[in-house]
């Protein structure tokens, strides 16, 4: 007898990262990317984590060069 074909849709359980035992369940396609979500956990006493997403059009910060004062002047390290 042949094996049963795998289902196109699977049930997914998202567990709370606060380890309170709270979870969400939903269905997704088997070929879709793995899921991660940030949702409210009513059991947790900690505030939700803050996520900082910088705007796309800001330039990256310029790193400062380390300089050492020498008798002849400033030299880069």
KOLDREN-36526 format. One record per residue: z, x, y of N, C-alpha, C, O in turn. Coordinates in pm, 1 decimal. Example, Ala and Ser with C-alpha at 12.3 -4.5 7.8 and 13.67 -1.06 7.14 Angstrom:
<recs>
<rec n_Z="780.0" n_X="1319.0" n_Y="-569.0" ca_Z="780.0" ca_X="1230.0" ca_Y="-450.0" c_Z="780.0" c_X="1320.0" c_Y="-330.0" o_Z="846.5" o_X="1423.6" o_Y="-331.9"/>
<rec n_Z="708.0" n_X="1285.0" n_Y="-225.0" ca_Z="714.0" ca_X="1367.0" ca_Y="-106.0" c_Z="787.0" c_X="1290.0" c_Y="3.0" o_Z="803.9" o_X="1340.9" o_Y="113.8"/>
</recs>
This chain:
<recs>
<rec n_Z="0.0" n_X="83.1" n_Y="-118.0" ca_Z="0.0" ca_X="0.0" ca_Y="0.0" c_Z="0.0" c_X="88.5" c_Y="125.7" o_Z="69.9" o_X="189.8" o_Y="130.0"/>
<rec n_Z="-76.0" n_X="51.6" n_Y="224.8" ca_Z="-88.0" ca_X="129.8" ca_Y="347.6" c_Z="33.8" c_X="107.9" c_Y="436.6" o_Z="99.9" o_X="4.2" o_Y="431.8"/>
<rec n_Z="61.0" n_X="210.5" n_Y="518.3" ca_Z="171.6" ca_X="198.3" ca_Y="613.4" c_Z="138.3" c_X="96.0" c_Y="720.3" o_Z="21.7" o_X="72.9" o_Y="752.4"/>
<rec n_Z="241.9" n_X="35.4" n_Y="774.6" ca_Z="224.0" ca_X="-61.4" ca_Y="882.5" c_Z="185.3" c_X="13.3" c_Y="1010.5" o_Z="239.3" o_X="120.3" o_Y="1038.4"/>
<rec n_Z="93.6" n_X="-41.7" n_Y="1087.2" ca_Z="49.6" ca_X="21.1" ca_Y="1212.2" c_Z="162.1" c_X="18.1" c_Y="1315.2" o_Z="243.9" o_X="-73.9" o_Y="1317.2"/>
<rec n_Z="164.6" n_X="120.6" n_Y="1400.9" ca_Z="265.8" ca_X="124.4" ca_Y="1506.7" c_Z="233.1" c_X="21.7" c_Y="1613.8" o_Z="116.5" o_X="-3.2" o_Y="1644.7"/>
<rec n_Z="336.4" n_X="-36.7" n_Y="1669.0" ca_Z="319.9" ca_X="-138.4" ca_Y="1772.0" c_Z="273.9" c_X="-75.0" c_Y="1902.8" o_Z="309.2" o_X="39.3" o_Y="1931.9"/>
<rec n_Z="195.9" n_X="-147.6" n_Y="1981.6" ca_Z="152.2" ca_X="-99.1" ca_Y="2112.9" c_Z="266.0" c_X="-99.8" c_Y="2212.8" o_Z="269.2" o_X="-16.9" o_Y="2303.8"/>
<rec n_Z="359.3" n_X="-192.1" n_Y="2197.1" ca_Z="468.3" ca_X="-210.1" ca_Y="2292.8" c_Z="600.2" c_X="-176.8" c_Y="2224.4" o_Z="623.9" o_X="-216.2" o_Y="2110.2"/>
<rec n_Z="686.8" n_X="-102.9" n_Y="2296.1" ca_Z="817.4" ca_X="-67.6" ca_Y="2240.4" c_Z="927.2" c_X="-116.2" c_Y="2333.5" o_Z="906.0" o_X="-131.2" o_Y="2453.9"/>
<rec n_Z="1044.6" n_X="-140.7" n_Y="2276.6" ca_Z="1162.3" ca_X="-177.1" ca_Y="2354.8" c_Z="1231.6" c_X="-49.5" c_Y="2398.5" o_Z="1246.9" o_X="43.3" o_Y="2319.1"/>
<rec n_Z="1273.6" n_X="-44.0" n_Y="2524.0" ca_Z="1337.1" ca_X="74.8" ca_Y="2580.1" c_Z="1474.4" c_X="36.2" c_Y="2631.7" o_Z="1491.5" o_X="-69.8" o_Y="2692.0"/>
<rec n_Z="1572.3" n_X="122.6" n_Y="2607.7" ca_Z="1707.2" ca_X="101.1" ca_Y="2659.4" c_Z="1738.5" c_X="215.4" c_Y="2755.2" o_Z="1739.6" o_X="331.7" o_Y="2714.8"/>
<rec n_Z="1763.9" n_X="183.0" n_Y="2881.7" ca_Z="1803.1" ca_X="283.2" ca_Y="2981.6" c_Z="1954.6" c_X="284.8" c_Y="2988.9" o_Z="2016.5" o_X="183.2" o_Y="3020.6"/>
<rec n_Z="2015.0" n_X="399.6" n_Y="2959.8" ca_Z="2160.0" ca_X="412.8" ca_Y="2960.3" c_Z="2209.1" c_X="458.6" c_Y="3096.1" o_Z="2138.0" o_X="528.3" o_Y="3168.4"/>
<rec n_Z="2330.8" n_X="419.2" n_Y="3130.5" ca_Z="2391.8" ca_X="460.0" ca_Y="3256.3" c_Z="2425.7" c_X="608.0" c_Y="3251.6" o_Z="2482.5" o_X="655.5" o_Y="3153.2"/>
<rec n_Z="2391.2" n_X="682.0" n_Y="3358.0" ca_Z="2424.6" ca_X="824.2" ca_Y="3363.4" c_Z="2571.9" c_X="845.4" c_Y="3394.5" o_Z="2622.2" o_X="956.8" o_Y="3380.1"/>
<rec n_Z="2642.3" n_X="740.3" n_Y="3437.1" ca_Z="2785.4" ca_X="749.9" ca_Y="3462.5" c_Z="2864.3" c_X="737.4" c_Y="3332.5" o_Z="2987.2" o_X="744.4" o_Y="3333.6"/>
<rec n_Z="2794.4" n_X="719.2" n_Y="3220.2" ca_Z="2853.9" ca_X="707.2" ca_Y="3087.1" c_Z="2955.0" c_X="593.1" c_Y="3078.8" o_Z="3059.6" o_X="606.5" o_Y="3015.4"/>
<rec n_Z="2923.2" n_X="480.9" n_Y="3143.0" ca_Z="3011.9" ca_X="364.9" ca_Y="3138.2" c_Z="2974.8" c_X="271.4" c_Y="3024.8" o_Z="3048.6" o_X="176.9" o_Y="2996.7"/>
<rec n_Z="2863.4" n_X="295.0" n_Y="2959.5" ca_Z="2818.7" ca_X="207.9" ca_Y="2852.4" c_Z="2725.5" c_X="98.2" c_Y="2900.2" o_Z="2675.0" o_X="20.4" o_Y="2819.3"/>
<rec n_Z="2701.9" n_X="90.8" n_Y="3030.3" ca_Z="2612.7" ca_X="-10.6" ca_Y="3085.3" c_Z="2468.3" c_X="30.7" c_Y="3059.0" o_Z="2437.1" o_X="149.6" o_Y="3065.4"/>
<rec n_Z="2379.7" n_X="-63.9" n_Y="3029.8" ca_Z="2240.3" ca_X="-31.9" ca_Y="3002.8" c_Z="2148.9" c_X="-145.8" c_Y="3044.2" o_Z="2191.1" o_X="-260.9" o_Y="3055.4"/>
<rec n_Z="2022.8" n_X="-111.4" n_Y="3066.5" ca_Z="1915.5" ca_X="-207.4" ca_Y="3092.2" c_Z="1817.4" c_X="-196.3" c_Y="2976.7" o_Z="1796.9" o_X="-87.2" o_Y="2923.5"/>
<rec n_Z="1757.1" n_X="-306.6" n_Y="2937.3" ca_Z="1652.4" ca_X="-302.5" ca_Y="2835.4" c_Z="1526.2" c_X="-366.4" c_Y="2891.2" o_Z="1533.0" o_X="-461.8" o_Y="2968.8"/>
<rec n_Z="1412.4" n_X="-314.2" n_Y="2851.9" ca_Z="1284.4" ca_X="-372.0" ca_Y="2889.0" c_Z="1180.3" c_X="-321.9" c_Y="2790.4" o_Z="1210.6" o_X="-238.1" o_Y="2705.4"/>
<rec n_Z="1059.9" n_X="-371.3" n_Y="2800.6" ca_Z="951.8" ca_X="-327.0" ca_Y="2712.5" c_Z="849.3" c_X="-250.0" c_Y="2793.9" o_Z="828.2" o_X="-277.1" o_Y="2912.0"/>
<rec n_Z="786.2" n_X="-153.6" n_Y="2728.6" ca_Z="680.8" ca_X="-76.3" ca_Y="2792.9" c_Z="576.9" c_X="-39.5" c_Y="2688.3" o_Z="604.1" o_X="-45.0" o_Y="2568.3"/>
<rec n_Z="459.8" n_X="-2.4" n_Y="2733.0" ca_Z="353.8" ca_X="39.8" ca_Y="2641.9" c_Z="390.8" c_X="174.1" c_Y="2579.2" o_Z="449.3" o_X="259.8" o_Y="2645.5"/>
<rec n_Z="357.5" n_X="192.0" n_Y="2454.5" ca_Z="389.7" ca_X="315.8" ca_Y="2383.8" c_Z="320.1" c_X="436.0" c_Y="2447.6" o_Z="374.5" o_X="546.4" o_Y="2445.7"/>
<rec n_Z="201.5" n_X="416.4" n_Y="2503.5" ca_Z="124.6" ca_X="527.0" ca_Y="2560.8" c_Z="164.8" c_X="559.7" c_Y="2704.4" o_Z="117.4" o_X="658.8" o_Y="2760.0"/>
<rec n_Z="250.8" n_X="478.8" n_Y="2765.5" ca_Z="292.7" ca_X="502.7" ca_Y="2904.1" c_Z="385.2" c_X="624.2" c_Y="2910.6" o_Z="439.9" o_X="667.5" o_Y="2809.1"/>
<rec n_Z="401.7" n_X="677.9" n_Y="3030.0" ca_Z="490.9" ca_X="791.7" ca_Y="3050.0" c_Z="635.9" c_X="749.7" c_Y="3027.1" o_Z="669.1" o_X="632.4" o_Y="3044.1"/>
<rec n_Z="723.4" n_X="844.4" n_Y="2988.6" ca_Z="865.4" ca_X="810.7" ca_Y="2972.3" c_Z="923.4" c_X="756.5" c_Y="3102.9" o_Z="877.2" o_X="791.4" o_Y="3211.6"/>
<rec n_Z="1022.6" n_X="672.7" n_Y="3091.5" ca_Z="1075.7" ca_X="598.6" ca_Y="3205.3" c_Z="1209.0" c_X="656.2" c_Y="3250.7" o_Z="1289.8" o_X="697.9" o_Y="3167.7"/>
<rec n_Z="1232.7" n_X="658.8" n_Y="3379.7" ca_Z="1365.1" ca_X="687.6" ca_Y="3434.7" c_Z="1377.5" c_X="604.3" c_Y="3561.4" o_Z="1283.0" o_X="594.6" o_Y="3639.6"/>
<rec n_Z="1493.2" n_X="544.9" n_Y="3581.1" ca_Z="1514.8" ca_X="456.2" ca_Y="3695.3" c_Z="1652.5" c_X="481.9" c_Y="3753.4" o_Z="1742.2" o_X="531.4" o_Y="3685.2"/>
<rec n_Z="1667.8" n_X="448.0" n_Y="3878.6" ca_Z="1799.4" ca_X="446.9" ca_Y="3940.6" c_Z="1827.9" c_X="302.8" c_Y="3976.3" o_Z="1760.9" o_X="243.7" o_Y="4061.1"/>
<rec n_Z="1928.1" n_X="246.8" n_Y="3910.9" ca_Z="1964.8" ca_X="107.9" ca_Y="3934.5" c_Z="2115.6" c_X="100.5" c_Y="3950.2" o_Z="2186.6" o_X="196.5" o_Y="3920.3"/>
<rec n_Z="2163.5" n_X="-11.2" n_Y="3996.1" ca_Z="2304.9" ca_X="-31.4" ca_Y="4020.8" c_Z="2381.6" c_X="-42.7" c_Y="3889.2" o_Z="2340.6" o_X="-116.9" o_Y="3799.8"/>
<rec n_Z="2492.3" n_X="30.2" n_Y="3876.7" ca_Z="2581.7" ca_X="20.7" ca_Y="3761.1" c_Z="2709.3" c_X="-48.0" c_Y="3808.7" o_Z="2788.5" o_X="14.6" o_Y="3879.0"/>
<rec n_Z="2732.1" n_X="-174.8" n_Y="3772.8" ca_Z="2846.9" ca_X="-248.6" ca_Y="3824.7" c_Z="2980.8" c_X="-198.9" c_Y="3772.4" o_Z="3084.4" o_X="-230.9" o_Y="3830.7"/>
<rec n_Z="2981.9" n_X="-122.1" n_Y="3664.6" ca_Z="3107.8" ca_X="-75.6" ca_Y="3606.5" c_Z="3156.1" c_X="51.8" c_Y="3675.1" o_Z="3276.7" o_X="72.6" o_Y="3687.8"/>
<rec n_Z="3065.8" n_X="135.9" n_Y="3718.7" ca_Z="3099.6" ca_X="265.6" ca_Y="3776.4" c_Z="3176.5" c_X="249.6" c_Y="3906.7" o_Z="3145.2" o_X="163.0" o_Y="3988.3"/>
<rec n_Z="3278.8" n_X="335.0" n_Y="3925.6" ca_Z="3355.7" ca_X="333.5" ca_Y="4050.2" c_Z="3303.3" c_X="436.8" c_Y="4148.6" o_Z="3340.8" o_X="435.2" o_Y="4265.8"/>
<rec n_Z="3216.8" n_X="526.7" n_Y="4102.2" ca_Z="3159.4" ca_X="628.1" ca_Y="4190.0" c_Z="3044.5" c_X="568.1" c_Y="4269.4" o_Z="2974.2" o_X="480.6" o_Y="4218.9"/>
<rec n_Z="3023.9" n_X="613.5" n_Y="4393.3" ca_Z="2907.9" ca_X="565.5" ca_Y="4468.9" c_Z="2779.8" c_X="616.7" c_Y="4403.7" o_Z="2783.1" o_X="718.6" o_Y="4334.8"/>
<rec n_Z="2667.7" n_X="548.8" n_Y="4423.7" ca_Z="2542.4" ca_X="595.4" ca_Y="4364.1" c_Z="2502.9" c_X="730.7" c_Y="4422.0" o_Z="2534.9" o_X="759.8" o_Y="4537.3"/>
<rec n_Z="2433.7" n_X="814.5" n_Y="4343.7" ca_Z="2394.7" ca_X="945.7" ca_Y="4395.1" c_Z="2295.0" c_X="931.8" c_Y="4508.5" o_Z="2209.7" o_X="843.1" o_Y="4508.1"/>
<rec n_Z="2307.4" n_X="1022.1" n_Y="4606.6" ca_Z="2214.8" ca_X="1020.4" ca_Y="4719.1" c_Z="2093.3" c_X="1104.4" c_Y="4682.0" o_Z="2106.4" o_X="1216.9" o_Y="4633.9"/>
<rec n_Z="1977.6" n_X="1049.4" n_Y="4704.6" ca_Z="1854.2" ca_X="1120.5" ca_Y="4674.9" c_Z="1785.0" c_X="1150.2" c_Y="4806.7" o_Z="1755.0" o_X="1059.5" o_Y="4884.3"/>
<rec n_Z="1759.9" n_X="1279.1" n_Y="4831.2" ca_Z="1694.7" ca_X="1320.7" ca_Y="4954.7" c_Z="1548.4" c_X="1349.6" c_Y="4924.5" o_Z="1517.4" o_X="1439.2" o_Y="4846.0"/>
<rec n_Z="1459.5" n_X="1274.8" n_Y="4985.8" ca_Z="1316.1" ca_X="1296.7" ca_Y="4971.7" c_Z="1261.8" c_X="1330.7" c_Y="5110.0" o_Z="1254.6" o_X="1243.5" o_Y="5196.6"/>
<rec n_Z="1222.7" n_X="1458.7" n_Y="5132.3" ca_Z="1173.0" ca_X="1496.3" ca_Y="5264.5" c_Z="1038.3" c_X="1431.6" c_Y="5292.9" o_Z="962.5" o_X="1403.0" o_Y="5200.2"/>
<rec n_Z="1007.7" n_X="1408.0" n_Y="5420.4" ca_Z="876.6" ca_X="1353.2" ca_Y="5456.1" c_Z="765.3" c_X="1449.2" c_Y="5414.4" o_Z="787.1" o_X="1570.1" o_Y="5405.9"/>
<rec n_Z="647.7" n_X="1395.9" n_Y="5388.8" ca_Z="537.5" ca_X="1477.9" ca_Y="5338.9" c_Z="476.2" c_X="1568.5" c_Y="5444.6" o_Z="420.5" o_X="1672.7" o_Y="5410.0"/>
<rec n_Z="484.6" n_X="1532.5" n_Y="5572.0" ca_Z="414.0" ca_X="1608.1" ca_Y="5675.0" c_Z="501.7" c_X="1709.4" c_Y="5748.2" o_Z="461.3" o_X="1755.8" o_Y="5854.8"/>
<rec n_Z="618.6" n_X="1746.1" n_Y="5697.6" ca_Z="700.5" ca_X="1847.8" ca_Y="5763.0" c_Z="672.5" c_X="1983.4" c_Y="5699.4" o_Z="661.1" o_X="1992.2" o_Y="5577.1"/>
<rec n_Z="661.0" n_X="2089.5" n_Y="5779.6" ca_Z="635.6" ca_X="2222.3" ca_Y="5723.4" c_Z="761.3" c_X="2275.5" c_Y="5654.1" o_Z="872.3" o_X="2236.2" o_Y="5689.8"/>
<rec n_Z="745.4" n_X="2364.2" n_Y="5555.6" ca_Z="862.1" ca_X="2421.4" ca_Y="5488.9" c_Z="937.5" c_X="2512.9" c_Y="5584.6" o_Z="876.7" o_X="2567.5" o_Y="5676.7"/>
<rec n_Z="1068.9" n_X="2531.5" n_Y="5565.6" ca_Z="1145.3" ca_X="2618.9" ca_Y="5655.0" c_Z="1102.2" c_X="2764.4" c_Y="5637.8" o_Z="1065.5" o_X="2806.9" o_Y="5528.3"/>
<rec n_Z="1107.3" n_X="2841.1" n_Y="5749.1" ca_Z="1070.0" ca_X="2982.4" ca_Y="5744.5" c_Z="1189.3" c_X="3064.3" c_Y="5697.0" o_Z="1298.1" o_X="3052.7" o_Y="5753.4"/>
<rec n_Z="1170.8" n_X="3147.3" n_Y="5593.4" ca_Z="1282.4" ca_X="3231.6" ca_Y="5549.1" c_Z="1305.8" c_X="3344.0" c_Y="5649.7" o_Z="1211.0" o_X="3401.0" o_Y="5703.7"/>
<rec n_Z="1431.8" n_X="3374.9" n_Y="5673.9" ca_Z="1464.6" ca_X="3483.4" ca_Y="5766.2" c_Z="1459.6" c_X="3615.0" c_Y="5690.0" o_Z="1503.5" o_X="3622.5" o_Y="5575.3"/>
<rec n_Z="1406.3" n_X="3718.4" n_Y="5753.7" ca_Z="1397.1" ca_X="3849.2" ca_Y="5690.0" c_Z="1529.4" c_X="3922.8" c_Y="5707.8" o_Z="1591.6" o_X="3915.8" o_Y="5813.8"/>
<rec n_Z="1571.6" n_X="3993.3" n_Y="5603.4" ca_Z="1691.3" ca_X="4076.4" ca_Y="5612.8" c_Z="1654.8" c_X="4204.5" c_Y="5685.7" o_Z="1558.8" o_X="4272.2" o_Y="5649.0"/>
<rec n_Z="1731.1" n_X="4237.8" n_Y="5788.8" ca_Z="1703.3" ca_X="4359.5" ca_Y="5864.7" c_Z="1826.5" c_X="4447.6" c_Y="5864.6" o_Z="1939.7" o_X="4399.3" o_Y="5864.4"/>
<rec n_Z="1802.4" n_X="4576.8" n_Y="5864.9" ca_Z="1910.2" ca_X="4675.4" ca_Y="5868.3" c_Z="1887.2" c_X="4761.9" c_Y="5990.7" o_Z="1775.8" o_X="4808.6" o_Y="6014.6"/>
<rec n_Z="1993.7" n_X="4783.5" n_Y="6069.0" ca_Z="1980.8" ca_X="4866.0" ca_Y="6188.6" c_Z="1986.5" c_X="5012.8" c_Y="6147.3" o_Z="2080.1" o_X="5056.6" o_Y="6080.5"/>
<rec n_Z="1886.7" n_X="5085.9" n_Y="6187.5" ca_Z="1876.1" ca_X="5227.5" ca_Y="6154.9" c_Z="1878.5" c_X="5305.1" c_Y="6286.3" o_Z="1864.1" o_X="5246.9" o_Y="6393.8"/>
<rec n_Z="1896.5" n_X="5435.6" n_Y="6277.1" ca_Z="1899.7" ca_X="5516.6" ca_Y="6398.9" c_Z="1765.3" c_X="5513.0" c_Y="6471.8" o_Z="1760.2" o_X="5529.1" o_Y="6593.7"/>
<rec n_Z="1656.7" n_X="5491.9" n_Y="6397.3" ca_Z="1525.5" ca_X="5487.8" ca_Y="6460.6" c_Z="1488.6" c_X="5346.8" c_Y="6506.0" o_Z="1383.2" o_X="5327.8" o_Y="6566.7"/>
<rec n_Z="1572.4" n_X="5248.5" n_Y="6478.2" ca_Z="1542.2" ca_X="5111.9" ca_Y="6518.8" c_Z="1568.4" c_X="5014.6" c_Y="6404.0" o_Z="1652.3" o_X="5039.3" o_Y="6317.3"/>
<rec n_Z="1496.1" n_X="4905.9" n_Y="6405.5" ca_Z="1515.1" ca_X="4804.3" ca_Y="6302.0" c_Z="1418.2" c_X="4830.3" c_Y="6186.4" o_Z="1300.9" o_X="4860.2" o_Y="6208.4"/>
<rec n_Z="1467.7" n_X="4818.8" n_Y="6064.7" ca_Z="1382.4" ca_X="4832.3" ca_Y="5947.0" c_Z="1399.8" c_X="4709.0" c_Y="5859.9" o_Z="1508.2" o_X="4651.3" o_Y="5851.4"/>
<rec n_Z="1290.8" n_X="4670.1" n_Y="5795.8" ca_Z="1299.7" ca_X="4558.8" ca_Y="5701.2" c_Z="1348.4" c_X="4610.4" c_Y="5567.6" o_Z="1318.0" o_X="4722.5" o_Y="5527.0"/>
<rec n_Z="1423.8" n_X="4527.2" n_Y="5501.1" ca_Z="1472.1" ca_X="4563.4" ca_Y="5368.9" c_Z="1380.3" c_X="4513.1" c_Y="5262.7" o_Z="1405.5" o_X="4534.5" o_Y="5144.2"/>
</recs>
